[in-house]
Amino acid sequence: MRNTSFVLAFFLCASAFAEESATFTLATGVAISEQSDLPPDAAQSVYIRKVKRKYEVLVSVGTLCTGKFAAPWIGVSDNPTLVIQKEKPTGPFFKGEECMYKLRLTVAADRLTSKQILYVVRNQEVIGHVRVP
């Protein structure tokens, strides 16, 4: 009886997890695949290209030096918005300095439509926009 209860509990937990992982969120299909530092005088820029069944978005952006990037997400609208931000660190050693980063993001092809304008936003400020190929 004990083994049967374990198997049943495992099956129920696995089923709940499968349903949860299939849930759509604004971050579904969007990820930072590469991150590197840029010189402080680098300009902010946005570039997009289609690679097989996904889009690759290259962004040069100035943002907080400390902390890690939060999961990027795309708002759902006629002209989608890609939101990039860092988790804001707190504490006595937080200075709020900004550094330049180069990010390579991948976006699932079903999240964008050809000829849409994709806006890229950081801290509620548009840093650039591109037409989806």
PyMOL CGO cylinders between C-alpha atoms (Angstrom):
from pymol import cmd
from pymol.cgo import CYLINDER

trace = [
    CYLINDER, 0.00, 0.00, 0.00, 2.85, 2.36, 0.82, 0.3, 1, 1, 1, 1, 1, 1,
    CYLINDER, 2.85, 2.36, 0.82, 4.39, 2.03, -2.69, 0.3, 1, 1, 1, 1, 1, 1,
    CYLINDER, 4.39, 2.03, -2.69, 1.01, 2.65, -4.33, 0.3, 1, 1, 1, 1, 1, 1,
    CYLINDER, 1.01, 2.65, -4.33, 0.55, 5.89, -2.36, 0.3, 1, 1, 1, 1, 1, 1,
    CYLINDER, 0.55, 5.89, -2.36, 4.01, 7.07, -3.37, 0.3, 1, 1, 1, 1, 1, 1,
    CYLINDER, 4.01, 7.07, -3.37, 3.38, 6.37, -7.05, 0.3, 1, 1, 1, 1, 1, 1,
    CYLINDER, 3.38, 6.37, -7.05, 0.00, 8.11, -6.92, 0.3, 1, 1, 1, 1, 1, 1,
    CYLINDER, 0.00, 8.11, -6.92, 1.47, 11.15, -5.13, 0.3, 1, 1, 1, 1, 1, 1,
    CYLINDER, 1.47, 11.15, -5.13, 4.35, 11.32, -7.64, 0.3, 1, 1, 1, 1, 1, 1,
    CYLINDER, 4.35, 11.32, -7.64, 1.93, 11.12, -10.59, 0.3, 1, 1, 1, 1, 1, 1,
    CYLINDER, 1.93, 11.12, -10.59, -0.28, 13.91, -9.19, 0.3, 1, 1, 1, 1, 1, 1,
    CYLINDER, -0.28, 13.91, -9.19, 2.72, 16.18, -8.52, 0.3, 1, 1, 1, 1, 1, 1,
    CYLINDER, 2.72, 16.18, -8.52, 4.17, 15.49, -11.98, 0.3, 1, 1, 1, 1, 1, 1,
    CYLINDER, 4.17, 15.49, -11.98, 0.81, 16.26, -13.62, 0.3, 1, 1, 1, 1, 1, 1,
    CYLINDER, 0.81, 16.26, -13.62, 0.48, 19.54, -11.72, 0.3, 1, 1, 1, 1, 1, 1,
    CYLINDER, 0.48, 19.54, -11.72, 4.02, 20.53, -12.72, 0.3, 1, 1, 1, 1, 1, 1,
    CYLINDER, 4.02, 20.53, -12.72, 3.37, 19.72, -16.39, 0.3, 1, 1, 1, 1, 1, 1,
    CYLINDER, 3.37, 19.72, -16.39, 0.25, 21.91, -16.42, 0.3, 1, 1, 1, 1, 1, 1,
    CYLINDER, 0.25, 21.91, -16.42, 2.10, 24.76, -14.69, 0.3, 1, 1, 1, 1, 1, 1,
    CYLINDER, 2.10, 24.76, -14.69, 5.07, 24.67, -17.09, 0.3, 1, 1, 1, 1, 1, 1,
    CYLINDER, 5.07, 24.67, -17.09, 2.73, 24.90, -20.11, 0.3, 1, 1, 1, 1, 1, 1,
    CYLINDER, 2.73, 24.90, -20.11, 1.18, 28.13, -18.83, 0.3, 1, 1, 1, 1, 1, 1,
    CYLINDER, 1.18, 28.13, -18.83, 1.82, 31.17, -21.03, 0.3, 1, 1, 1, 1, 1, 1,
    CYLINDER, 1.82, 31.17, -21.03, 3.48, 34.20, -19.41, 0.3, 1, 1, 1, 1, 1, 1,
    CYLINDER, 3.48, 34.20, -19.41, 4.86, 37.38, -20.97, 0.3, 1, 1, 1, 1, 1, 1,
    CYLINDER, 4.86, 37.38, -20.97, 8.35, 35.86, -20.56, 0.3, 1, 1, 1, 1, 1, 1,
    CYLINDER, 8.35, 35.86, -20.56, 7.45, 32.70, -22.50, 0.3, 1, 1, 1, 1, 1, 1,
    CYLINDER, 7.45, 32.70, -22.50, 9.82, 32.22, -25.43, 0.3, 1, 1, 1, 1, 1, 1,
    CYLINDER, 9.82, 32.22, -25.43, 12.05, 35.16, -24.45, 0.3, 1, 1, 1, 1, 1, 1,
    CYLINDER, 12.05, 35.16, -24.45, 15.53, 34.72, -22.93, 0.3, 1, 1, 1, 1, 1, 1,
    CYLINDER, 15.53, 34.72, -22.93, 18.92, 36.36, -22.62, 0.3, 1, 1, 1, 1, 1, 1,
    CYLINDER, 18.92, 36.36, -22.62, 21.33, 33.97, -24.33, 0.3, 1, 1, 1, 1, 1, 1,
    CYLINDER, 21.33, 33.97, -24.33, 24.51, 36.04, -23.98, 0.3, 1, 1, 1, 1, 1, 1,
    CYLINDER, 24.51, 36.04, -23.98, 25.71, 39.03, -21.98, 0.3, 1, 1, 1, 1, 1, 1,
    CYLINDER, 25.71, 39.03, -21.98, 28.98, 40.97, -22.15, 0.3, 1, 1, 1, 1, 1, 1,
    CYLINDER, 28.98, 40.97, -22.15, 30.38, 44.30, -20.98, 0.3, 1, 1, 1, 1, 1, 1,
    CYLINDER, 30.38, 44.30, -20.98, 30.88, 47.24, -23.34, 0.3, 1, 1, 1, 1, 1, 1,
    CYLINDER, 30.88, 47.24, -23.34, 33.05, 50.36, -22.99, 0.3, 1, 1, 1, 1, 1, 1,
    CYLINDER, 33.05, 50.36, -22.99, 31.33, 53.21, -21.08, 0.3, 1, 1, 1, 1, 1, 1,
    CYLINDER, 31.33, 53.21, -21.08, 31.14, 55.40, -24.22, 0.3, 1, 1, 1, 1, 1, 1,
    CYLINDER, 31.14, 55.40, -24.22, 29.30, 52.77, -26.31, 0.3, 1, 1, 1, 1, 1, 1,
    CYLINDER, 29.30, 52.77, -26.31, 26.00, 53.91, -27.83, 0.3, 1, 1, 1, 1, 1, 1,
    CYLINDER, 26.00, 53.91, -27.83, 22.68, 52.24, -27.09, 0.3, 1, 1, 1, 1, 1, 1,
    CYLINDER, 22.68, 52.24, -27.09, 21.41, 50.29, -30.09, 0.3, 1, 1, 1, 1, 1, 1,
    CYLINDER, 21.41, 50.29, -30.09, 18.93, 47.61, -31.16, 0.3, 1, 1, 1, 1, 1, 1,
    CYLINDER, 18.93, 47.61, -31.16, 19.22, 45.10, -34.01, 0.3, 1, 1, 1, 1, 1, 1,
    CYLINDER, 19.22, 45.10, -34.01, 17.01, 42.11, -34.93, 0.3, 1, 1, 1, 1, 1, 1,
    CYLINDER, 17.01, 42.11, -34.93, 17.38, 39.20, -37.31, 0.3, 1, 1, 1, 1, 1, 1,
    CYLINDER, 17.38, 39.20, -37.31, 15.55, 35.95, -37.94, 0.3, 1, 1, 1, 1, 1, 1,
    CYLINDER, 15.55, 35.95, -37.94, 17.53, 32.77, -37.32, 0.3, 1, 1, 1, 1, 1, 1,
    CYLINDER, 17.53, 32.77, -37.32, 15.69, 29.55, -38.22, 0.3, 1, 1, 1, 1, 1, 1,
    CYLINDER, 15.69, 29.55, -38.22, 12.49, 29.47, -36.12, 0.3, 1, 1, 1, 1, 1, 1,
    CYLINDER, 12.49, 29.47, -36.12, 13.38, 32.28, -33.74, 0.3, 1, 1, 1, 1, 1, 1,
    CYLINDER, 13.38, 32.28, -33.74, 14.45, 35.89, -33.67, 0.3, 1, 1, 1, 1, 1, 1,
    CYLINDER, 14.45, 35.89, -33.67, 17.75, 37.11, -32.32, 0.3, 1, 1, 1, 1, 1, 1,
    CYLINDER, 17.75, 37.11, -32.32, 17.72, 40.60, -30.82, 0.3, 1, 1, 1, 1, 1, 1,
    CYLINDER, 17.72, 40.60, -30.82, 21.03, 42.34, -30.14, 0.3, 1, 1, 1, 1, 1, 1,
    CYLINDER, 21.03, 42.34, -30.14, 20.83, 45.22, -27.69, 0.3, 1, 1, 1, 1, 1, 1,
    CYLINDER, 20.83, 45.22, -27.69, 23.50, 47.60, -26.38, 0.3, 1, 1, 1, 1, 1, 1,
    CYLINDER, 23.50, 47.60, -26.38, 22.08, 49.11, -23.22, 0.3, 1, 1, 1, 1, 1, 1,
    CYLINDER, 22.08, 49.11, -23.22, 23.18, 51.16, -20.23, 0.3, 1, 1, 1, 1, 1, 1,
    CYLINDER, 23.18, 51.16, -20.23, 21.83, 49.91, -16.92, 0.3, 1, 1, 1, 1, 1, 1,
    CYLINDER, 21.83, 49.91, -16.92, 22.83, 49.29, -13.31, 0.3, 1, 1, 1, 1, 1, 1,
    CYLINDER, 22.83, 49.29, -13.31, 26.33, 47.85, -12.88, 0.3, 1, 1, 1, 1, 1, 1,
    CYLINDER, 26.33, 47.85, -12.88, 25.32, 45.70, -9.91, 0.3, 1, 1, 1, 1, 1, 1,
    CYLINDER, 25.32, 45.70, -9.91, 22.68, 43.02, -9.81, 0.3, 1, 1, 1, 1, 1, 1,
    CYLINDER, 22.68, 43.02, -9.81, 21.60, 40.50, -12.38, 0.3, 1, 1, 1, 1, 1, 1,
    CYLINDER, 21.60, 40.50, -12.38, 19.20, 40.88, -15.29, 0.3, 1, 1, 1, 1, 1, 1,
    CYLINDER, 19.20, 40.88, -15.29, 15.61, 39.95, -14.57, 0.3, 1, 1, 1, 1, 1, 1,
    CYLINDER, 15.61, 39.95, -14.57, 13.86, 37.67, -17.04, 0.3, 1, 1, 1, 1, 1, 1,
    CYLINDER, 13.86, 37.67, -17.04, 13.04, 39.73, -20.15, 0.3, 1, 1, 1, 1, 1, 1,
    CYLINDER, 13.04, 39.73, -20.15, 9.46, 39.78, -21.38, 0.3, 1, 1, 1, 1, 1, 1,
    CYLINDER, 9.46, 39.78, -21.38, 7.37, 41.00, -24.30, 0.3, 1, 1, 1, 1, 1, 1,
    CYLINDER, 7.37, 41.00, -24.30, 4.07, 42.77, -23.84, 0.3, 1, 1, 1, 1, 1, 1,
    CYLINDER, 4.07, 42.77, -23.84, 1.19, 41.62, -26.04, 0.3, 1, 1, 1, 1, 1, 1,
    CYLINDER, 1.19, 41.62, -26.04, -0.03, 44.33, -28.44, 0.3, 1, 1, 1, 1, 1, 1,
    CYLINDER, -0.03, 44.33, -28.44, 0.03, 45.36, -32.11, 0.3, 1, 1, 1, 1, 1, 1,
    CYLINDER, 0.03, 45.36, -32.11, 3.49, 46.84, -31.55, 0.3, 1, 1, 1, 1, 1, 1,
    CYLINDER, 3.49, 46.84, -31.55, 5.12, 44.62, -28.93, 0.3, 1, 1, 1, 1, 1, 1,
    CYLINDER, 5.12, 44.62, -28.93, 7.50, 45.91, -26.28, 0.3, 1, 1, 1, 1, 1, 1,
    CYLINDER, 7.50, 45.91, -26.28, 10.58, 43.96, -25.16, 0.3, 1, 1, 1, 1, 1, 1,
    CYLINDER, 10.58, 43.96, -25.16, 11.32, 44.88, -21.54, 0.3, 1, 1, 1, 1, 1, 1,
    CYLINDER, 11.32, 44.88, -21.54, 14.87, 44.55, -20.23, 0.3, 1, 1, 1, 1, 1, 1,
    CYLINDER, 14.87, 44.55, -20.23, 15.72, 45.40, -16.65, 0.3, 1, 1, 1, 1, 1, 1,
    CYLINDER, 15.72, 45.40, -16.65, 17.97, 44.46, -13.81, 0.3, 1, 1, 1, 1, 1, 1,
    CYLINDER, 17.97, 44.46, -13.81, 16.80, 43.35, -10.43, 0.3, 1, 1, 1, 1, 1, 1,
    CYLINDER, 16.80, 43.35, -10.43, 17.47, 46.42, -8.31, 0.3, 1, 1, 1, 1, 1, 1,
    CYLINDER, 17.47, 46.42, -8.31, 19.91, 45.58, -5.54, 0.3, 1, 1, 1, 1, 1, 1,
    CYLINDER, 19.91, 45.58, -5.54, 19.57, 47.21, -2.16, 0.3, 1, 1, 1, 1, 1, 1,
    CYLINDER, 19.57, 47.21, -2.16, 21.81, 47.60, 0.83, 0.3, 1, 1, 1, 1, 1, 1,
    CYLINDER, 21.81, 47.60, 0.83, 24.59, 49.81, 2.11, 0.3, 1, 1, 1, 1, 1, 1,
    CYLINDER, 24.59, 49.81, 2.11, 26.95, 49.13, -0.83, 0.3, 1, 1, 1, 1, 1, 1,
    CYLINDER, 26.95, 49.13, -0.83, 24.48, 49.94, -3.63, 0.3, 1, 1, 1, 1, 1, 1,
    CYLINDER, 24.48, 49.94, -3.63, 25.72, 53.01, -5.55, 0.3, 1, 1, 1, 1, 1, 1,
    CYLINDER, 25.72, 53.01, -5.55, 23.37, 53.07, -8.54, 0.3, 1, 1, 1, 1, 1, 1,
    CYLINDER, 23.37, 53.07, -8.54, 26.17, 53.40, -11.10, 0.3, 1, 1, 1, 1, 1, 1,
    CYLINDER, 26.17, 53.40, -11.10, 25.40, 52.49, -14.72, 0.3, 1, 1, 1, 1, 1, 1,
    CYLINDER, 25.40, 52.49, -14.72, 27.45, 50.34, -17.08, 0.3, 1, 1, 1, 1, 1, 1,
    CYLINDER, 27.45, 50.34, -17.08, 27.02, 49.44, -20.75, 0.3, 1, 1, 1, 1, 1, 1,
    CYLINDER, 27.02, 49.44, -20.75, 26.13, 45.88, -21.71, 0.3, 1, 1, 1, 1, 1, 1,
    CYLINDER, 26.13, 45.88, -21.71, 25.71, 43.97, -24.95, 0.3, 1, 1, 1, 1, 1, 1,
    CYLINDER, 25.71, 43.97, -24.95, 22.85, 41.47, -24.75, 0.3, 1, 1, 1, 1, 1, 1,
    CYLINDER, 22.85, 41.47, -24.75, 21.87, 38.76, -27.19, 0.3, 1, 1, 1, 1, 1, 1,
    CYLINDER, 21.87, 38.76, -27.19, 18.26, 37.72, -26.66, 0.3, 1, 1, 1, 1, 1, 1,
    CYLINDER, 18.26, 37.72, -26.66, 16.35, 34.94, -28.32, 0.3, 1, 1, 1, 1, 1, 1,
    CYLINDER, 16.35, 34.94, -28.32, 12.64, 35.32, -29.01, 0.3, 1, 1, 1, 1, 1, 1,
    CYLINDER, 12.64, 35.32, -29.01, 10.42, 32.47, -30.19, 0.3, 1, 1, 1, 1, 1, 1,
    CYLINDER, 10.42, 32.47, -30.19, 9.08, 33.12, -33.70, 0.3, 1, 1, 1, 1, 1, 1,
    CYLINDER, 9.08, 33.12, -33.70, 5.48, 32.87, -32.53, 0.3, 1, 1, 1, 1, 1, 1,
    CYLINDER, 5.48, 32.87, -32.53, 5.93, 35.87, -30.20, 0.3, 1, 1, 1, 1, 1, 1,
    CYLINDER, 5.93, 35.87, -30.20, 6.47, 38.34, -33.07, 0.3, 1, 1, 1, 1, 1, 1,
    CYLINDER, 6.47, 38.34, -33.07, 4.96, 38.95, -36.49, 0.3, 1, 1, 1, 1, 1, 1,
    CYLINDER, 4.96, 38.95, -36.49, 6.81, 40.14, -39.58, 0.3, 1, 1, 1, 1, 1, 1,
    CYLINDER, 6.81, 40.14, -39.58, 6.62, 43.91, -40.18, 0.3, 1, 1, 1, 1, 1, 1,
    CYLINDER, 6.62, 43.91, -40.18, 5.66, 44.74, -36.56, 0.3, 1, 1, 1, 1, 1, 1,
    CYLINDER, 5.66, 44.74, -36.56, 7.64, 47.44, -34.78, 0.3, 1, 1, 1, 1, 1, 1,
    CYLINDER, 7.64, 47.44, -34.78, 9.40, 45.99, -31.73, 0.3, 1, 1, 1, 1, 1, 1,
    CYLINDER, 9.40, 45.99, -31.73, 10.13, 48.57, -29.04, 0.3, 1, 1, 1, 1, 1, 1,
    CYLINDER, 10.13, 48.57, -29.04, 12.90, 47.85, -26.54, 0.3, 1, 1, 1, 1, 1, 1,
    CYLINDER, 12.90, 47.85, -26.54, 12.42, 49.40, -23.10, 0.3, 1, 1, 1, 1, 1, 1,
    CYLINDER, 12.42, 49.40, -23.10, 14.69, 49.72, -20.08, 0.3, 1, 1, 1, 1, 1, 1,
    CYLINDER, 14.69, 49.72, -20.08, 13.43, 51.30, -16.84, 0.3, 1, 1, 1, 1, 1, 1,
    CYLINDER, 13.43, 51.30, -16.84, 10.29, 52.61, -18.59, 0.3, 1, 1, 1, 1, 1, 1,
    CYLINDER, 10.29, 52.61, -18.59, 12.37, 54.36, -21.27, 0.3, 1, 1, 1, 1, 1, 1,
    CYLINDER, 12.37, 54.36, -21.27, 12.40, 53.35, -24.93, 0.3, 1, 1, 1, 1, 1, 1,
    CYLINDER, 12.40, 53.35, -24.93, 16.01, 52.76, -25.93, 0.3, 1, 1, 1, 1, 1, 1,
    CYLINDER, 16.01, 52.76, -25.93, 15.26, 51.81, -29.51, 0.3, 1, 1, 1, 1, 1, 1,
    CYLINDER, 15.26, 51.81, -29.51, 12.90, 50.18, -31.96, 0.3, 1, 1, 1, 1, 1, 1,
    CYLINDER, 12.90, 50.18, -31.96, 13.23, 47.93, -35.00, 0.3, 1, 1, 1, 1, 1, 1,
    CYLINDER, 13.23, 47.93, -35.00, 10.95, 46.49, -37.67, 0.3, 1, 1, 1, 1, 1, 1,
    CYLINDER, 10.95, 46.49, -37.67, 10.59, 42.72, -37.33, 0.3, 1, 1, 1, 1, 1, 1,
    CYLINDER, 10.59, 42.72, -37.33, 11.94, 41.04, -40.51, 0.3, 1, 1, 1, 1, 1, 1,
]
cmd.load_cgo(trace, "trace")
